[in-house]
């Protein structure tokens, strides 16, 4: 989800967290570090007071956006079927 949020612009940590409603600061920090380590996200720190840090996708990160967008589109199209399958599964085991 971070990749899709950063696909169109670079953002500050708080803006990413706001866009990803419900994510904890700890999980977001860890995930951003992992994405940076993998070469998908770039972190830019500015020597300002107060400090400012922004994140953006790298060229490699942008190559991941297309496949992820396809997956998101599929999920949005098929969520009613997935939810119905879960309900059916759960009712069979109750």
N, C-alpha and C positions, 0 to 999 in steps of 0.2 A: 504494500500500500504506500510505503514511503516513496518508492520509485514513481508511482503514478502521481503522487502529490508534487514531486520535484520535476516532473516531466516538462512543465511549461515555464518554470522560473525558479530562481534560487530563493531560498527562504531561511529565516531565522528559526532557531529551535522552537520558540514559543508558537510561531506560525504553523510549523509542522504539527506540533502537538495539538493545536486547535483544530486543524484539518482532520486529524485522526482522533476523533472524539473517543475518549475512554482509554487511551493508551497511557501507561504510567511514564513518568519522567525517566525512571530507571530503565524500563524496557526500551524506550525510544533512544536513550543514550547508548545502550548496549548495541542496539540494532544499527544505529548510525555508525558506530565504531566498526562493526563487522562489515557494513557496506563500504566504508572507507578502506578498510583492510583489503577487501576483495577488488578494489579499484572501480567500484560502481558510483561512489559518492565522493565528492571533494569538499573538504572543510576549509573555509577561509576565515581566519581570525584577523580582525582589524585592531590596530593599536590606538584605541580611542577610550575615552572615559565617558560613560561606562563602556566596558568591553563589548564588542559586537562580533558575533560569529554567524556566518551564513553557510548554508549547504547547497550544493547543486550537483546534478548528475554529471558524471564524466562522459566522454564520448562512448565508452563501453557501457555505461549505465543507460544511455539513450538507446542502445541496441536492444536492451532488455524490455523497454517500454512496449514495443509492438506486441510481442508474445504475451506479456502480462495484460495488456488491454484486451486481447482476444479472450483470455481466460476470464477477465472481469465481465466482458460482454456475454460470454457463455453462461456464467453464474447468474447474471441478472435475468437472462432469458429463461433459464431452467430452474430457478429457485422454487417456484410453486411445485414442480415435480419432485424436487429433492425433499421439500418439506412434507409432501404427501407420502413419499416413500418412508421417511422417518416415522411419521404418524402410524402408518400401516405396520411397520416393523415393531414399534413399541407396543401397539395394541395386540399383536400376536404373542408377545412375551409377557403380557400383564396377567 
